[in-house]
Amino acid sequence: MILWRYLLPGKILLSIAIPTFNRADQLAFCLNSILEQSSPLNDKIEIVISNNNSSDATSEVIRKYARKFKHFRYVEQARKLSIEENANAVARLAKGKFLWLFGDDDYLEPNGLKIVVDTIKESDSHFYILNRSRANDDLSKKIVENWMDVPDELILDYDTLLSFVEEWGFISIIGFYNASVFNRKMYLRVDAEKYYNLFLYAHLGAHFEAFSRSPVKLVGYPVFCHRTMIQDTSRRFDSDINNQTFSGVRAFDDGVGMALFFDKLLEIGAIEARNIAVSREFINKRRSLLWHIMDRIIFCEKCNAVTEEGRLAYKSFLDKFDWDSLDEIFVSKRDAVLAVAQEAER
């Protein structure tokens, strides 16, 4: 079932697209935060929701808020989709020039919507990166007011998305759905399905295919709040980098899947090995993204959890690095990976 209000083609600037599943209360809080800021922008935004066959009161919440927004559409999925499939479904339901995938348990910070819309209207970028705050799961405590620890008024241009990740990393900023707004048509030209089930942040595959060499703009103001189960009040972006406490369990459990994911991007030229090697996540050398991928590959091999296809995939990934230019600790780790692979092949 799809519910909609009439839209003129090309009229909507921004689609706020929410994939949701069994989070009726959180979704209501999320939608209310948007509603409170939407009135002056009613002609510029639409809300689109894909309800992933929820068994709670999610449908009732959606129908309640459908009457409150000028442009609102949703789909009820007949069967439960994967996380990636549901996100792709809601993206394809959208009609706006720009797409903002938004978590169903997160919410807008005051004035956040106006800042995003104004930034889009005042520039010609195809990709915008958004700062955020963080709160604990029951919203009783704000964990971090400014995740990136940059000035609220900062609007910073990067020549390409790749130049951004070299400074800030592939995961801790744009790995989070809400942290980017982008040109919808460019994004949907990419076949994102090939990245499904490899990596928690599968949407990054489509991002880098579509926008890796496009200019991007960073918005320093924390425009939304990320609701998280982590309770540590001291954590910011830098502490996550130094401690490697990224928020994707599946993403960092399967090093083989990560290697296959990034190898696909390397194969098509969407990214270069150098981008991974010099990215912000690479600064703490003992716990960089590359080091961690190799560490998890070793773990998977020792658990006899790697197929022949997986082994070929991660070797292909490793072959794309210029090991002579890297620190010895990485060469040693690479050698350890190859040693366990040789043992597993016997």
N, C-alpha and C positions, 0 to 999 in steps of 0.2 A: 504493500500500500504506500502510495506517495501522496503527500499533502503539499500544496503549493499555493502561493499568491502570485498573481500575474506579474511577469517581469518583461520589460521591453528589452530586446536583444542589445547587448553591449552597455546597458544602463548601469549595472552593478560594478563597482570598482573592486570590492573586496568580499570574498566568500569566506566566512568563518565556518570551517568544516569540522564537525565533531563526530568521530567514531565512538560509539558507546556500548557498554555491556554491563548490565546489573549494577549500575551505580546511580540509582534514581535520586537519592538525596544529594550526592555530589554534583550530578548533572543539573539539578535545580539551582544549586548555589552558583554553579558556573554560568548558567543562562541568566540568572538574575544579575550577576555582575556585568554582563554584556548589556542587558536591558537598561540598566541604570545609566549607561553611557550612550545608548543608541539613538535617542530622540533627535539630536541635531544632525545625525548621520543616516537617517532612515533610507534616504534615496541612494546612498553609497554602498550599503552593506546588505548582505543576506546571511541567514543562518541555514546551514544544511546539516542534517544529522543522519547517520546510518545506525539504526538500532539492531545490534547483532544478536537477534533472537533472545532478548533478555527475558528472564522469568520473574523479575520483580516489578515494581511500579514504574519502570522507565517509560513505557508507552503513555501512561497517564500524565507523567511530567511533560513529555513532549507535546501532547495535545493541549495541555494547559498553556504552555508558552507559545504555541503556534498562534494563538489568538492575540498575543501581545506584541508581536513583531510585524512590521510591514511586509518584509520579504522573508519567508520561512518555508522550508521544504524538508521532508524527511522520507526515509524508506525504512520499512520493517523487513528485515531479512527473514526468509522462510526457513533458513537453516543457519547454524552457527558457523561463521567464517573464521579464518585465522586472523590474527591481529593485522597482518599485512594486507590481507584481502579486504578487510573491513575499511581500513584506511584508504585503500585504492577505490573502493566502492563509493565512499563519501566524496572523494576527490572528483570522481567522474559525474557525480550528481550536481556539483557546483557549476555556476554560470558566470562568476565574476572574472574580471581581468586578472586579479591576483587571488591566490589561494593561501589561507592560513589554517593549517591543520592544528586543531586545538584539543588538548586532553580534556576528557569529560570530568575530571576531578580537580582541574586547575581553575583559576579565575583571573579576571582582569584587575590590575592595580588602578587606582584613581587616575583618570585622564589618559589611561593607556591606549584606548581605542582611538581617540582623537590624534594622539601623537603618531600612531601607526598610519592612519589615513592621511594626515597632513604630510608625513614624510614621503609617502608614495606619490601624492599629488604634486609635490615640489621637486621631484627628481625623475630621472628616466632609467633608473636601474631596473634589472629584472629580478634581483635577489636582495632581500633585506634580512639582516641578522639582528635578533632582539635580545636584549639583556633581560634578566628576570630576578625575582626574589624567591625565597623558599620558606615554606611553613611546614610544621609537622602535620601528621595525618588528620588530627582532630581540630587543627587550626587554632589551638590554644597557645601556640608559641611561634613567633617568626624566627626562623633559624638564621637566615641571611637576608638583609635588606637589599643588597646589591651584589649579585652573584659574581660578576666580572670585576667588581671593584674599580669601576671607571666613573668619571663624572656623569651625573644624570643628563647634563645638557650636551654631552658628546654626540656628534654625528660624524662618523669617520668613514672615508672612502677607501676601498681597496681596489687595486687594478683588476684582480680576479678573485674568485672563490679560493683558488689554490694559494694565493698569497695570504689570504686570511688564515687558512689552516696551517700554513707554515709558522705563523705566529701563535695561533690559539689552539691548534690541534683539530683532529678529525671528529672527536667524540664529545668532549665535555661541554661544548657549546652547541653546535648544530646537530649533535646526535639526538637532542631532545626535540620531539615533534614541534612544539610551540615556538621554538626559537628561530623560526624562519618564515618569511612571507615571500612568495615567489610567483612568477608568471605562470598561470595555470596551463595555458596551451603548450608552452615549452616543456613543462613538466610531464604532461600527459602524452607527449610524443614518444616518450621513453617506455619501452617494455620493462616495467619494474618487476615482473614475475620472476625473471631469472635470478633475482636477489633474494627471493623468499626462502625462509628456513635455513639461511646461511649465517645470519648475523642479526642480532636484536634490532639494529638500526638499519634495516633493509632500505628505508626510504632514502638513505644517503647515496645508494647506488644511482637512483634516478636523479638526485640532486647533482651529483658529479657528472653524470652523462650530459645533463641539460645545461648546467651552469658553471662548470669548472673554470672556464676561461672568460666568464662574463664579469663585468664590474659588479661589486657588491657594496652595500652600505650598512654600517654597524650603527644601531641605535642604542646609546648608552643608558637611557632611562629604563629602569625595570618596568616594562609595560604589563607583565603578568606575573602571577605567583604560581610556582610549582609546588604542589602539595606532595610531600615525601614522607616515607616511613622512617627516615633517618632523623634522629633526635639531637645530634651533636650541634650545639649552638655556635660553635666556633668555625665550622667549615665554610670555606669559600672555594672559588675556582682553583686558586693556587694550592690549597691544602689537598684538594682532590688529585691534582697532578702529582704532587710530591708523595702522596700515600697510595696512589693508584686505587682509590676507593670509588671507582666509577659505578654508576647505578644500574648496570645491566648484567645480571648474573649469567644469563644464557650467552651474552656476547663475549664474556671473558672466561667461560667454561670451555668453549670449543675453539681452540686455536686453529684447528684444521678448517672449520667453517669460515673463520675470519680470514685465513690465508686464501681460501677459494674466493671469498667475496672481493678482497682487494686485488687478487690476481685477475679477476674479470675486468676490473676497472683499468688495471695496468695494460691488459691485452688490447683493449679498445682505445688506449691513449687518453682516457678521461683524466687520469692522474699519472704521475711519474714516481718512480721509486724514491727519487730525491725528495719529493714532497713529504713522504712518510718519514724519511731519514732526518729532515730538518724541522719537522713540525713541533709545536709547543709541547706535545706529549713526549717528545724525545729528549727534553732537557735533563731530566733526572735519569741518567743513563742506565742505572740498574733496574729501573721500573718503567722503561719507555713502552710505548705501544708495540714496537717491533720486538723488543725483548720479551714482552708478555706473550705475544703470539707464539714465539718460539718455545717459551716455557710451557705453555698449555699444549703445544704439539707433543712435547716430550711426555707430559702427563698422560695425554690420550694414547700415545704409543705404549707406554708402560701398562696401561689398562687394557691393551689389546682392542682398542676402540677405533682403530684407523683402518679403512678399507684400502685396497690397492689404488683405487681411483683417488681417494683422499690423499694418499702419499704422493702420488704423481702431482696433485694439485699444489700441495704445499712446497714441493721441490721446485715447481715452476715459479711459484711466488718468490722463493729464496734466490733463485737464479737471476732475478731481475735487479738485485742490489749489487752495487760496486763495493765489495767487501774490503778491498784495499784501502778505501777512503774512510772506513768506519773504525771506531775504537776497538781495541783488542777484545774487550769484554763481549762484544757482539759477535766477533769472529769465533771466539771460544764457544759461545752459545750455539752458533750455527753448526759448529763441528759436533757439539753434543747432540743436536737434532739429527744430523746425518748418521751419527754412531748408533742411536737407538733405531733409526730407520733400517740400517744395515742389519742390526740384530733381529728386528722384526721380520725381515725378508728371508732369513735363513730357514 
